[in-house]
């Protein structure tokens, strides 16, 4: 099993990518679905991923 954090560089941020931090794909998907019910702002969604 491979584990670790995935960082997003400035170029990726400019394209709207969001880093899932240390979440596994299943948890990241659920958090993204929940975040999208509240906002479409990438910066706010990224903050959700940093918090949870």
CHARMM internal coordinates of N, CA and C (Angstrom, degrees):
IC EDIT
DIST 1 N 1 CA 1.4469
DIST 1 CA 1 C 1.5257
ANGL 1 N 1 CA 1 C 109.13
DIST 1 C 2 N 1.2937
ANGL 1 CA 1 C 2 N 116.09
DIHE 1 N 1 CA 1 C 2 N 137.84
DIST 2 N 2 CA 1.4581
ANGL 1 C 2 N 2 CA 122.51
DIHE 1 CA 1 C 2 N 2 CA 177.89
DIST 2 CA 2 C 1.5186
ANGL 2 N 2 CA 2 C 107.96
DIHE 1 C 2 N 2 CA 2 C -106.24
DIST 2 C 3 N 1.3201
ANGL 2 CA 2 C 3 N 117.13
DIHE 2 N 2 CA 2 C 3 N 135.19
DIST 3 N 3 CA 1.4561
ANGL 2 C 3 N 3 CA 121.24
DIHE 2 CA 2 C 3 N 3 CA -179.88
DIST 3 CA 3 C 1.5149
ANGL 3 N 3 CA 3 C 109.62
DIHE 2 C 3 N 3 CA 3 C -138.07
DIST 3 C 4 N 1.3243
ANGL 3 CA 3 C 4 N 115.35
DIHE 3 N 3 CA 3 C 4 N 153.47
DIST 4 N 4 CA 1.4481
ANGL 3 C 4 N 4 CA 119.90
DIHE 3 CA 3 C 4 N 4 CA 177.24
DIST 4 CA 4 C 1.5017
ANGL 4 N 4 CA 4 C 111.44
DIHE 3 C 4 N 4 CA 4 C 155.15
DIST 4 C 5 N 1.2905
ANGL 4 CA 4 C 5 N 115.63
DIHE 4 N 4 CA 4 C 5 N 168.97
DIST 5 N 5 CA 1.4556
ANGL 4 C 5 N 5 CA 122.32
DIHE 4 CA 4 C 5 N 5 CA -179.25
DIST 5 CA 5 C 1.5243
ANGL 5 N 5 CA 5 C 110.14
DIHE 4 C 5 N 5 CA 5 C -87.89
DIST 5 C 6 N 1.3099
ANGL 5 CA 5 C 6 N 115.48
DIHE 5 N 5 CA 5 C 6 N 145.83
DIST 6 N 6 CA 1.4641
ANGL 5 C 6 N 6 CA 121.33
DIHE 5 CA 5 C 6 N 6 CA 176.88
DIST 6 CA 6 C 1.5194
ANGL 6 N 6 CA 6 C 107.91
DIHE 5 C 6 N 6 CA 6 C -111.64
DIST 6 C 7 N 1.3098
ANGL 6 CA 6 C 7 N 116.21
DIHE 6 N 6 CA 6 C 7 N 119.19
DIST 7 N 7 CA 1.4598
ANGL 6 C 7 N 7 CA 121.09
DIHE 6 CA 6 C 7 N 7 CA -179.20
DIST 7 CA 7 C 1.5267
ANGL 7 N 7 CA 7 C 110.28
DIHE 6 C 7 N 7 CA 7 C -95.51
DIST 7 C 8 N 1.3192
ANGL 7 CA 7 C 8 N 115.23
DIHE 7 N 7 CA 7 C 8 N 152.39
DIST 8 N 8 CA 1.4614
ANGL 7 C 8 N 8 CA 121.67
DIHE 7 CA 7 C 8 N 8 CA 178.26
DIST 8 CA 8 C 1.5230
ANGL 8 N 8 CA 8 C 107.52
DIHE 7 C 8 N 8 CA 8 C -111.42
DIST 8 C 9 N 1.3296
ANGL 8 CA 8 C 9 N 116.87
DIHE 8 N 8 CA 8 C 9 N 126.72
DIST 9 N 9 CA 1.4616
ANGL 8 C 9 N 9 CA 119.20
DIHE 8 CA 8 C 9 N 9 CA 178.80
DIST 9 CA 9 C 1.5356
ANGL 9 N 9 CA 9 C 110.12
DIHE 8 C 9 N 9 CA 9 C -84.72
DIST 9 C 10 N 1.3175
ANGL 9 CA 9 C 10 N 117.56
DIHE 9 N 9 CA 9 C 10 N 175.60
DIST 10 N 10 CA 1.4738
ANGL 9 C 10 N 10 CA 121.91
DIHE 9 CA 9 C 10 N 10 CA -176.61
DIST 10 CA 10 C 1.5179
ANGL 10 N 10 CA 10 C 111.94
DIHE 9 C 10 N 10 CA 10 C -60.00
DIST 10 C 11 N 1.3258
ANGL 10 CA 10 C 11 N 116.93
DIHE 10 N 10 CA 10 C 11 N -39.44
DIST 11 N 11 CA 1.4638
ANGL 10 C 11 N 11 CA 119.72
DIHE 10 CA 10 C 11 N 11 CA 179.04
DIST 11 CA 11 C 1.5132
ANGL 11 N 11 CA 11 C 111.75
DIHE 10 C 11 N 11 CA 11 C -61.94
DIST 11 C 12 N 1.3241
ANGL 11 CA 11 C 12 N 116.31
DIHE 11 N 11 CA 11 C 12 N -41.16
DIST 12 N 12 CA 1.4623
ANGL 11 C 12 N 12 CA 120.78
DIHE 11 CA 11 C 12 N 12 CA 177.95
DIST 12 CA 12 C 1.5241
ANGL 12 N 12 CA 12 C 111.06
DIHE 11 C 12 N 12 CA 12 C -67.57
DIST 12 C 13 N 1.3258
ANGL 12 CA 12 C 13 N 116.53
DIHE 12 N 12 CA 12 C 13 N -39.97
DIST 13 N 13 CA 1.4652
ANGL 12 C 13 N 13 CA 120.24
DIHE 12 CA 12 C 13 N 13 CA 178.27
DIST 13 CA 13 C 1.5158
ANGL 13 N 13 CA 13 C 110.84
DIHE 12 C 13 N 13 CA 13 C -61.79
DIST 13 C 14 N 1.3294
ANGL 13 CA 13 C 14 N 116.69
DIHE 13 N 13 CA 13 C 14 N -40.17
DIST 14 N 14 CA 1.4651
ANGL 13 C 14 N 14 CA 120.66
DIHE 13 CA 13 C 14 N 14 CA 178.98
DIST 14 CA 14 C 1.5245
ANGL 14 N 14 CA 14 C 111.83
DIHE 13 C 14 N 14 CA 14 C -63.83
DIST 14 C 15 N 1.3293
ANGL 14 CA 14 C 15 N 116.07
DIHE 14 N 14 CA 14 C 15 N -27.47
DIST 15 N 15 CA 1.4605
ANGL 14 C 15 N 15 CA 120.40
DIHE 14 CA 14 C 15 N 15 CA 177.52
DIST 15 CA 15 C 1.5263
ANGL 15 N 15 CA 15 C 112.45
DIHE 14 C 15 N 15 CA 15 C -85.93
DIST 15 C 16 N 1.3337
ANGL 15 CA 15 C 16 N 117.18
DIHE 15 N 15 CA 15 C 16 N -5.16
DIST 16 N 16 CA 1.4537
ANGL 15 C 16 N 16 CA 121.23
DIHE 15 CA 15 C 16 N 16 CA 176.63
DIST 16 CA 16 C 1.5155
ANGL 16 N 16 CA 16 C 115.30
DIHE 15 C 16 N 16 CA 16 C 94.35
DIST 16 C 17 N 1.3392
ANGL 16 CA 16 C 17 N 117.79
DIHE 16 N 16 CA 16 C 17 N 11.99
DIST 17 N 17 CA 1.4579
ANGL 16 C 17 N 17 CA 120.21
DIHE 16 CA 16 C 17 N 17 CA 178.33
DIST 17 CA 17 C 1.5258
ANGL 17 N 17 CA 17 C 110.35
DIHE 16 C 17 N 17 CA 17 C -70.20
DIST 17 C 18 N 1.3187
ANGL 17 CA 17 C 18 N 115.51
DIHE 17 N 17 CA 17 C 18 N 149.62
DIST 18 N 18 CA 1.4510
ANGL 17 C 18 N 18 CA 122.31
DIHE 17 CA 17 C 18 N 18 CA 178.49
DIST 18 CA 18 C 1.5223
ANGL 18 N 18 CA 18 C 107.92
DIHE 17 C 18 N 18 CA 18 C -123.62
DIST 18 C 19 N 1.3259
ANGL 18 CA 18 C 19 N 116.41
DIHE 18 N 18 CA 18 C 19 N 133.78
DIST 19 N 19 CA 1.4601
ANGL 18 C 19 N 19 CA 120.99
DIHE 18 CA 18 C 19 N 19 CA 178.89
DIST 19 CA 19 C 1.5171
ANGL 19 N 19 CA 19 C 109.80
DIHE 18 C 19 N 19 CA 19 C -85.82
DIST 19 C 20 N 1.3255
ANGL 19 CA 19 C 20 N 116.58
DIHE 19 N 19 CA 19 C 20 N 132.71
DIST 20 N 20 CA 1.4593
ANGL 19 C 20 N 20 CA 121.28
DIHE 19 CA 19 C 20 N 20 CA 178.72
DIST 20 CA 20 C 1.5191
ANGL 20 N 20 CA 20 C 111.47
DIHE 19 C 20 N 20 CA 20 C -84.07
DIST 20 C 21 N 1.3205
ANGL 20 CA 20 C 21 N 117.23
DIHE 20 N 20 CA 20 C 21 N 3.19
DIST 21 N 21 CA 1.4602
ANGL 20 C 21 N 21 CA 122.40
DIHE 20 CA 20 C 21 N 21 CA -179.65
DIST 21 CA 21 C 1.5218
ANGL 21 N 21 CA 21 C 109.93
DIHE 20 C 21 N 21 CA 21 C 56.32
DIST 21 C 22 N 1.3229
ANGL 21 CA 21 C 22 N 118.89
DIHE 21 N 21 CA 21 C 22 N -122.15
DIST 22 N 22 CA 1.4607
ANGL 21 C 22 N 22 CA 122.60
DIHE 21 CA 21 C 22 N 22 CA -176.66
DIST 22 CA 22 C 1.5277
ANGL 22 N 22 CA 22 C 113.40
DIHE 21 C 22 N 22 CA 22 C -101.62
DIST 22 C 23 N 1.3214
ANGL 22 CA 22 C 23 N 117.35
DIHE 22 N 22 CA 22 C 23 N 10.43
DIST 23 N 23 CA 1.4610
ANGL 22 C 23 N 23 CA 119.99
DIHE 22 CA 22 C 23 N 23 CA -178.06
DIST 23 CA 23 C 1.5211
ANGL 23 N 23 CA 23 C 111.15
DIHE 22 C 23 N 23 CA 23 C -76.70
DIST 23 C 24 N 1.3300
ANGL 23 CA 23 C 24 N 115.51
DIHE 23 N 23 CA 23 C 24 N 144.31
DIST 24 N 24 CA 1.4562
ANGL 23 C 24 N 24 CA 118.58
DIHE 23 CA 23 C 24 N 24 CA 173.79
DIST 24 CA 24 C 1.5357
ANGL 24 N 24 CA 24 C 107.94
DIHE 23 C 24 N 24 CA 24 C -74.92
DIST 24 C 25 N 1.3203
ANGL 24 CA 24 C 25 N 118.72
DIHE 24 N 24 CA 24 C 25 N 164.58
DIST 25 N 25 CA 1.4717
ANGL 24 C 25 N 25 CA 120.70
DIHE 24 CA 24 C 25 N 25 CA -174.94
DIST 25 CA 25 C 1.5263
ANGL 25 N 25 CA 25 C 114.04
DIHE 24 C 25 N 25 CA 25 C -57.56
DIST 25 C 26 N 1.3106
ANGL 25 CA 25 C 26 N 117.51
DIHE 25 N 25 CA 25 C 26 N -36.73
DIST 26 N 26 CA 1.4588
ANGL 25 C 26 N 26 CA 120.20
DIHE 25 CA 25 C 26 N 26 CA -178.76
DIST 26 CA 26 C 1.5302
ANGL 26 N 26 CA 26 C 111.16
DIHE 25 C 26 N 26 CA 26 C -66.55
DIST 26 C 27 N 1.3167
ANGL 26 CA 26 C 27 N 116.75
DIHE 26 N 26 CA 26 C 27 N -44.93
DIST 27 N 27 CA 1.4594
ANGL 26 C 27 N 27 CA 120.50
DIHE 26 CA 26 C 27 N 27 CA 179.48
DIST 27 CA 27 C 1.5259
ANGL 27 N 27 CA 27 C 111.37
DIHE 26 C 27 N 27 CA 27 C -68.81
DIST 27 C 28 N 1.3241
ANGL 27 CA 27 C 28 N 116.61
DIHE 27 N 27 CA 27 C 28 N -37.60
DIST 28 N 28 CA 1.4636
ANGL 27 C 28 N 28 CA 120.56
DIHE 27 CA 27 C 28 N 28 CA 178.38
DIST 28 CA 28 C 1.5254
ANGL 28 N 28 CA 28 C 110.50
DIHE 27 C 28 N 28 CA 28 C -63.48
DIST 28 C 29 N 1.3217
ANGL 28 CA 28 C 29 N 116.67
DIHE 28 N 28 CA 28 C 29 N -39.01
DIST 29 N 29 CA 1.4725
ANGL 28 C 29 N 29 CA 120.78
DIHE 28 CA 28 C 29 N 29 CA 179.30
DIST 29 CA 29 C 1.5217
ANGL 29 N 29 CA 29 C 110.81
DIHE 28 C 29 N 29 CA 29 C -63.94
DIST 29 C 30 N 1.3307
ANGL 29 CA 29 C 30 N 116.72
DIHE 29 N 29 CA 29 C 30 N -44.97
DIST 30 N 30 CA 1.4624
ANGL 29 C 30 N 30 CA 120.31
DIHE 29 CA 29 C 30 N 30 CA -179.99
DIST 30 CA 30 C 1.5312
ANGL 30 N 30 CA 30 C 110.47
DIHE 29 C 30 N 30 CA 30 C -64.17
DIST 30 C 31 N 1.3349
ANGL 30 CA 30 C 31 N 117.14
DIHE 30 N 30 CA 30 C 31 N -44.71
DIST 31 N 31 CA 1.4635
ANGL 30 C 31 N 31 CA 120.31
DIHE 30 CA 30 C 31 N 31 CA 179.22
DIST 31 CA 31 C 1.5221
ANGL 31 N 31 CA 31 C 110.69
DIHE 30 C 31 N 31 CA 31 C -62.36
DIST 31 C 32 N 1.3183
ANGL 31 CA 31 C 32 N 117.83
DIHE 31 N 31 CA 31 C 32 N -40.85
DIST 32 N 32 CA 1.4601
ANGL 31 C 32 N 32 CA 120.65
DIHE 31 CA 31 C 32 N 32 CA 178.64
DIST 32 CA 32 C 1.5204
ANGL 32 N 32 CA 32 C 111.08
DIHE 31 C 32 N 32 CA 32 C -63.91
DIST 32 C 33 N 1.3280
ANGL 32 CA 32 C 33 N 117.72
DIHE 32 N 32 CA 32 C 33 N -42.42
DIST 33 N 33 CA 1.4639
ANGL 32 C 33 N 33 CA 120.41
DIHE 32 CA 32 C 33 N 33 CA 178.23
DIST 33 CA 33 C 1.5302
ANGL 33 N 33 CA 33 C 110.73
DIHE 32 C 33 N 33 CA 33 C -61.02
DIST 33 C 34 N 1.3341
ANGL 33 CA 33 C 34 N 116.46
DIHE 33 N 33 CA 33 C 34 N -43.35
DIST 34 N 34 CA 1.4617
ANGL 33 C 34 N 34 CA 119.84
DIHE 33 CA 33 C 34 N 34 CA 178.54
DIST 34 CA 34 C 1.5332
ANGL 34 N 34 CA 34 C 111.49
DIHE 33 C 34 N 34 CA 34 C -65.81
DIST 34 C 35 N 1.3321
ANGL 34 CA 34 C 35 N 116.45
DIHE 34 N 34 CA 34 C 35 N -42.96
DIST 35 N 35 CA 1.4672
ANGL 34 C 35 N 35 CA 120.42
DIHE 34 CA 34 C 35 N 35 CA -179.92
DIST 35 CA 35 C 1.5273
ANGL 35 N 35 CA 35 C 111.28
DIHE 34 C 35 N 35 CA 35 C -61.53
DIST 35 C 36 N 1.3236
ANGL 35 CA 35 C 36 N 116.77
DIHE 35 N 35 CA 35 C 36 N -38.54
DIST 36 N 36 CA 1.4633
ANGL 35 C 36 N 36 CA 120.01
DIHE 35 CA 35 C 36 N 36 CA -178.61
DIST 36 CA 36 C 1.5209
ANGL 36 N 36 CA 36 C 112.92
DIHE 35 C 36 N 36 CA 36 C -69.53
DIST 36 C 37 N 1.3326
ANGL 36 CA 36 C 37 N 117.57
DIHE 36 N 36 CA 36 C 37 N -16.81
DIST 37 N 37 CA 1.4659
ANGL 36 C 37 N 37 CA 119.29
DIHE 36 CA 36 C 37 N 37 CA 174.39
DIST 37 CA 37 C 1.5256
ANGL 37 N 37 CA 37 C 110.95
DIHE 36 C 37 N 37 CA 37 C -75.75
DIST 37 C 38 N 1.3395
ANGL 37 CA 37 C 38 N 116.47
DIHE 37 N 37 CA 37 C 38 N -17.78
DIST 38 N 38 CA 1.4676
ANGL 37 C 38 N 38 CA 121.32
DIHE 37 CA 37 C 38 N 38 CA -178.02
DIST 38 CA 38 C 1.5197
ANGL 38 N 38 CA 38 C 113.70
DIHE 37 C 38 N 38 CA 38 C -103.05
DIST 38 C 39 N 1.3412
ANGL 38 CA 38 C 39 N 117.24
DIHE 38 N 38 CA 38 C 39 N -35.06
DIST 39 N 39 CA 1.4674
ANGL 38 C 39 N 39 CA 119.93
DIHE 38 CA 38 C 39 N 39 CA -173.63
DIST 39 CA 39 C 1.5248
ANGL 39 N 39 CA 39 C 110.51
DIHE 38 C 39 N 39 CA 39 C -157.74
DIST 39 C 40 N 1.3127
ANGL 39 CA 39 C 40 N 115.78
DIHE 39 N 39 CA 39 C 40 N 160.11
DIST 40 N 40 CA 1.4703
ANGL 39 C 40 N 40 CA 122.74
DIHE 39 CA 39 C 40 N 40 CA 171.87
DIST 40 CA 40 C 1.5267
ANGL 40 N 40 CA 40 C 110.73
DIHE 39 C 40 N 40 CA 40 C -113.79
DIST 40 C 41 N 1.3389
ANGL 40 CA 40 C 41 N 116.04
DIHE 40 N 40 CA 40 C 41 N 4.82
DIST 41 N 41 CA 1.4647
ANGL 40 C 41 N 41 CA 121.83
DIHE 40 CA 40 C 41 N 41 CA -179.02
DIST 41 CA 41 C 1.5300
ANGL 41 N 41 CA 41 C 110.15
DIHE 40 C 41 N 41 CA 41 C -79.03
DIST 41 C 42 N 1.3296
ANGL 41 CA 41 C 42 N 116.43
DIHE 41 N 41 CA 41 C 42 N 117.62
DIST 42 N 42 CA 1.4670
ANGL 41 C 42 N 42 CA 121.35
DIHE 41 CA 41 C 42 N 42 CA -177.50
DIST 42 CA 42 C 1.5116
ANGL 42 N 42 CA 42 C 112.84
DIHE 41 C 42 N 42 CA 42 C -58.70
DIST 42 C 43 N 1.3257
ANGL 42 CA 42 C 43 N 117.61
DIHE 42 N 42 CA 42 C 43 N -38.27
DIST 43 N 43 CA 1.4669
ANGL 42 C 43 N 43 CA 120.50
DIHE 42 CA 42 C 43 N 43 CA -178.66
DIST 43 CA 43 C 1.5293
ANGL 43 N 43 CA 43 C 110.90
DIHE 42 C 43 N 43 CA 43 C -65.22
DIST 43 C 44 N 1.3227
ANGL 43 CA 43 C 44 N 117.31
DIHE 43 N 43 CA 43 C 44 N -41.32
DIST 44 N 44 CA 1.4591
ANGL 43 C 44 N 44 CA 120.45
DIHE 43 CA 43 C 44 N 44 CA 178.12
DIST 44 CA 44 C 1.5204
ANGL 44 N 44 CA 44 C 110.71
DIHE 43 C 44 N 44 CA 44 C -66.80
DIST 44 C 45 N 1.3134
ANGL 44 CA 44 C 45 N 116.79
DIHE 44 N 44 CA 44 C 45 N -41.14
DIST 45 N 45 CA 1.4655
ANGL 44 C 45 N 45 CA 120.55
DIHE 44 CA 44 C 45 N 45 CA 179.00
DIST 45 CA 45 C 1.5214
ANGL 45 N 45 CA 45 C 110.04
DIHE 44 C 45 N 45 CA 45 C -63.41
DIST 45 C 46 N 1.3193
ANGL 45 CA 45 C 46 N 117.74
DIHE 45 N 45 CA 45 C 46 N -41.67
DIST 46 N 46 CA 1.4701
ANGL 45 C 46 N 46 CA 120.78
DIHE 45 CA 45 C 46 N 46 CA 177.79
DIST 46 CA 46 C 1.5155
ANGL 46 N 46 CA 46 C 110.45
DIHE 45 C 46 N 46 CA 46 C -60.78
DIST 46 C 47 N 1.3345
ANGL 46 CA 46 C 47 N 117.54
DIHE 46 N 46 CA 46 C 47 N -37.73
DIST 47 N 47 CA 1.4633
ANGL 46 C 47 N 47 CA 120.46
DIHE 46 CA 46 C 47 N 47 CA 178.07
DIST 47 CA 47 C 1.5179
ANGL 47 N 47 CA 47 C 110.91
DIHE 46 C 47 N 47 CA 47 C -64.88
DIST 47 C 48 N 1.3245
ANGL 47 CA 47 C 48 N 118.14
DIHE 47 N 47 CA 47 C 48 N -36.13
DIST 48 N 48 CA 1.4724
ANGL 47 C 48 N 48 CA 120.93
DIHE 47 CA 47 C 48 N 48 CA 175.24
DIST 48 CA 48 C 1.5307
ANGL 48 N 48 CA 48 C 109.67
DIHE 47 C 48 N 48 CA 48 C -60.28
DIST 48 C 49 N 1.3279
ANGL 48 CA 48 C 49 N 116.06
DIHE 48 N 48 CA 48 C 49 N -43.94
DIST 49 N 49 CA 1.4674
ANGL 48 C 49 N 49 CA 119.55
DIHE 48 CA 48 C 49 N 49 CA -179.29
DIST 49 CA 49 C 1.5260
ANGL 49 N 49 CA 49 C 111.17
DIHE 48 C 49 N 49 CA 49 C -67.13
DIST 49 C 50 N 1.3098
ANGL 49 CA 49 C 50 N 118.62
DIHE 49 N 49 CA 49 C 50 N -32.95
DIST 50 N 50 CA 1.4515
ANGL 49 C 50 N 50 CA 121.15
DIHE 49 CA 49 C 50 N 50 CA 177.67
DIST 50 CA 50 C 1.5233
ANGL 50 N 50 CA 50 C 111.43
DIHE 49 C 50 N 50 CA 50 C -72.66
DIST 50 C 51 N 1.3317
ANGL 50 CA 50 C 51 N 116.97
DIHE 50 N 50 CA 50 C 51 N -32.02
DIST 51 N 51 CA 1.4591
ANGL 50 C 51 N 51 CA 121.52
DIHE 50 CA 50 C 51 N 51 CA -178.27
DIST 51 CA 51 C 1.5234
ANGL 51 N 51 CA 51 C 112.08
DIHE 50 C 51 N 51 CA 51 C -79.50
DIST 51 C 52 N 1.3307
ANGL 51 CA 51 C 52 N 116.90
DIHE 51 N 51 CA 51 C 52 N -43.61
DIST 52 N 52 CA 1.4643
ANGL 51 C 52 N 52 CA 120.59
DIHE 51 CA 51 C 52 N 52 CA -174.31
DIST 52 CA 52 C 1.5063
ANGL 52 N 52 CA 52 C 110.65
DIHE 51 C 52 N 52 CA 52 C -104.49
END
COOR INIT
IC SEED 1 N 1 CA 1 C
IC BUILD
